[in-house]
Amino acid sequence: MPGGTQKRKRYEPSDSDPTLKIGSLPPKPTFGEILNAIKEVYKGPFDLKMEPFPTIRMPQSVIRILTEKQVYVRKHRLTFGLSDGPLTRAAPMHRRTGLPVPFIDRSYKQRQQERSEHLSHYIKVEKIELGVIIGIGKDGYSAEWSTKEPAFMFFDDKERTLLIEIGDHTTERKKRISINIPNVETFSIASLDYQQFALFQLYMPPVFLEKIHREELEEWQQDLETPPEWKRVAYFDDKHKRVGRYATRTIRFVFANDEDHLSDFMRLSRFPKLPPLRLSYLQETANLELYSFKKMEALKRLIAAQDISFDIKFQLEALHYNKVLLPDEILEIAPKIRALKKAHGQAFAAAALQHLGVYIKKHSIAEQTGVAATAFDVAVDEYEASVAEDMPKPVEHMIRHITFTPTSVTLEGPLRDVGNRVLRIYPEHIDNFIRVRFTEEGGNRYHFDYMVDNEAFINEHAGGILHHDRYGQEVTAESLRNSLGDFDREDLLYNPAKWGARIGQTLTATEPSVKVSCKEYQWVDDIMSPHGEGKMPYTDGCGTISPALAREIWERERHRRPVNRPQQEINVPKVFQIRMGPAKGVVSVDYRLKGRKILLRKSMKKFGQLNPEEDLIIEVALMFHSPSGMTLNQPMITLLETLGVKSGILHVLLDDALEAIKEALESATATARLLSDYHLGESFGVPSLLNMLDRYGMSTLLASDKMLQEARNYALYHVQRDMKYKANIPVPDAYTLVGIADVHDVLEEGQIYDGDMYNLIDLTRIPEMRPPSFDEPANYDSPVVWQTEEVATVNDIADFFTRFMMADSLGLVSVRHRLIADQVPLGAQDPRCLKLSAQHSIAVDTPKTGMPMHYHDIVRPLGGTPDWQAGENFDPESGDYYQSERAIGILYRAVDLTMIEQSCQAIIPDPAEPTHVTVKRRLKSRVGPSLISFSSTDRRLLSPAKLEWLLNYYCCQLDYIRVIHTLSNDPGHTLSEAEAFIDTIAGKAAQPRRRKELIVRMKSMSADLVREVRNRLVGNAKGVEPTKLWLVNAWNAWNLSQEEKFRAMEGSASFGWTALRCVLEALTTLEDEHDQKLPQEFLTLLDNTLL
């Protein structure tokens, strides 16, 4: 081509090209992995066609280069040799991105179509019953609600649901029961009394729906292309309303006897991957009216009785609403409750009832008639054994919790609450506060469905509760809101969403730290950025604090931790996230400020007028000592891949992370390092414990002790689960920083500090993470704000809250962005993804603007689901998913949880040498010098009775923690002691976010419990060196936990490790600070006498 360069013609593979056979393959390599590996050594243009593994077809020139160089996939070297074979299909390459276009073959779609048609077969149902399994042998069934309307059962394969449609053409309004397949715990079949039936037991209640007519739709819904056909309801009729909260998780379907419908059901039930079919164990069915109007009224009268305190009323309601006891059973134990109240007081009786709920759920005896009275007696005895005269006072605020789901109510608590400004203003009214949650069944977020009108349901379900304002006599809801601050700002008066957000700011969980006088804080102007069209505050939300005041805050905060031994000096945090009166933001240490001083930027003020004469309390939300590590995630990987970062380097990072997990199996210190990196075992101090075991020559216990082995397995599972399902992959030499302003003006161009959170990767160390191209940041229009015509009221906040529950679509937008990016050549640069990015920006601001991103407006997925989206409860190889060739898919398949799941479920054999023998052999000579400092009758030591009480108290409290943090409310479902010990929940979750919330709360409660035990072991340290007293008490507590009669008690193992950690910390303190050394002869003498 004259005057230019001739354009190189792209290679198109043909049947005449040689076929290359690949050997030394890792397990299940993907097309994308092989492609990327080849592209690493061959930079020229080429296309290739996949043969049935392990062969590919490509041009001779590429083959020549591949045979000369080394090609690796997942650290496995590929070997090549010529082969013959039929050509199957082409994997088209996108010319700009160089990535394969995701492929879903026709046979997959055809199989899905045939499967859906097969499952759409209707099965006639004669009767539907909602009931309760009863009896000690669980062989009875009470049908509390039933209908004999014409009904049909069928499977919706696309939505993975079993649908039961009630009604025919003569029915005025059809109804549906929708059962999500993963929600089925067990199902069985039987023939009883000439009836053929299927019995479903569910993890959580199903969804109830009613058919709606077009004229019933809201005006905006009528304009939709596909308006909803069904509306969600909590119940079908009045009787269903009465019993629905208690009898919706066990459903019996009686099949019509005109045909063999049971055989049809058995045949169809194999396809949707229901649990294994079994024969029903029911011996009789009846309608026992367990929740009859008469019994419910009798229960109401008991709870309303004047001689019963609110504490007891709450626990009785919890036993009832949480389906722990039937109404008859609660009425049966009422005389025992009154007797207990009279003997021990209202508080004791309430706490004993709370423990009764734990006991029944732990031993799986809920709804077993005839056991309530016996269970009550045993539970009271257990609780009494854990109570002492000097019971520790409640830590912080103890708050009750109530959760409203579409069909039920759950009560919990009282539970420790970090507290907030409101609770600190009214400590004497703590019983008048309760934490309320509105959730889907099982604690998940509300489920979205195009064909279901959820908005009306939520307005009725949650809106009615929010609008109902009960006023007390001393403090009303209105006076409480007015006491929180001045909200009469112009931007709040007509914006209920932002007004509600500002009230919510005062409810943020914070620790009250120090009080500063009006002379010690100052409101200062922001530094304005000179760049851009309009000046923006460069110091937006960033104030400063003096070193002296920062140290004072740190000293107060660090003493909230256990004060068992002199703590190693830790640097004062450099940044604090705070709330202070109307101010919110971060403050960084400014060494130019002297004395007690804090400077608040005017941009930190979120409501109210500035009052320079008001003393304020600094409330600390977070503290930052240093940058934290950085981990990748699915959204970040999607963007990096779109910008050209190769999946190969991401795979290397994953391999390194998996290698670190393998190293954790080799030593106690490596395990401790892994736990610290992933914040596991923190509440029990497990990383510190493991390091000290190594120091004192007991690291072998990690491989021999049952508790430590189980805890380590759960920790490894936790880490790998997040790697697989979230792509949480640590990046070395990368950091997460808190953005603050450079008030000292010391940074040069291209430099930053530690506002907002920022992720930084050192590209000089990992240059492969530098994207070859960048896009300009999006510039979205300012969001539209929903404003009321008149000054907003609290009812407007309630209206917005119900709208927000329905339209909180942030997570949905994010998921669809990743789904579409997985399926299109342009990745996240596809126009549909760009539109979703804009919708994400709107959804982020919804809590403040009040303008939701409505579900029907969100860009819809293209169809087909990648394997990485299967989640924890579905099989990605079931045929319902395609194999994603994007980086997320490659990384997803590279993490295999099979072996670690089996390890978590395996029975660990007893060690050759019991743990207590190893510990005594290693430590008795070291502990001896302190033991001989005290006589066995020394009153400064905790007596054996006190230690036994402490063990019982600990086990009782740990039982409660384990019961209330399961993903299932079913009796018998509790966390293992090892799960609590290592701060994780191993159960599979439909919405992992709920599991994460439970883990956070569990860690807080466990840390409080451990703190109580450790502080108790300090004992009375007057007149004696406290460290020695602490050491001896802890040593005695450890030995108590190892006694045979206590060793089998659930909770004793973690109690023992908590005590032993105290022993090792005390020994470390004595040996490090006093360099305590004894002659070898004395050590030998102790060896021979102390056991």
Secondary structure, DSSP 8 states (H G I E B T S, - for coil): -TTS----------TTS-EEEEES--SS--HHHHHHHHHHH--S----EE-STTEEE--HHHHHHHHHS-EEETTEEEEEEEE-----EE--B-TTT--B-----HHHHHHHHHHHHHHT--EEEEEEEEEEEESTTS-EEEEEEEE-S-EEEEEETTTTEEEEEE--TT-SS-EEEEEEGGGEEEEEEEEETTEEEEEEEESS--EEEEE--GGGS-HHHHTSSS--SEEEES-SSHHHHHHTTTS-SEEEEEE-TTTTHHHHHHHHTTTTT-S--EE----EEE---TT-HHHHHHHHHHHT-TTS-HHHHHHHHHHHHTTSS-HHHHHHTHHHHHHHHHHH-HHHHHHHHHHHHHHHHHTT-TT-TT-HHHHHHHHHHHHHHT--TT-----SEEEEEEEE-SS-EEEEEEEEE---HHHHH-GGGGGG-EEEEE-SGGG------TTEE-HHHHIIIIIHHHH-----SSS-HHHHHHHT-----HHHHT-HHHHHHHHHHHTS--EEEEEE-TTTEEEE---EE--SSS-EETTTTEEEE-HHHHHHHHHHHHTTS--SS--------SEEEEEETTEEEEEEE-TT--SS-EEEEGGGB-SS---TT--EEEEEEEEESS-EEEE--HHHHHHHHHTT--HHHHHHHHHHHHHHHHHHTT-HHHHHHHHHHTT-STTTTHHHHHHHHHHTT-TTHHHH-HHHHHHHHHHHHHHHHHHHHH---EEEEEEEEE----TT----TT------EEEEE-TTT-GGGS-S----------------SS---HHHHHHHHHHHHHH--HHHHHHHHHHHHHHSTTGGGSHHHHHHHHHHHHHHHHHHH-----GGGS----S--BGGGS-SSS-TTSSSSB---SHHHHHHHH---HHHHHHHHS-----SS-HHHHHHHHHHHHHHHHHTTS-TT-TTS--HHHHHHHHHHHHHHHHHHHHHTSS--STT----HHHHHHT---S--SSHHHHHHHHHHHHHHHHHHHHHHHHHHH---TTS-HHHHHHHHHHHHHHHHTSHHHHTSTTHHHHHHHHHHHHHHHHHHHHHHH-----HHHHHHHHHH--
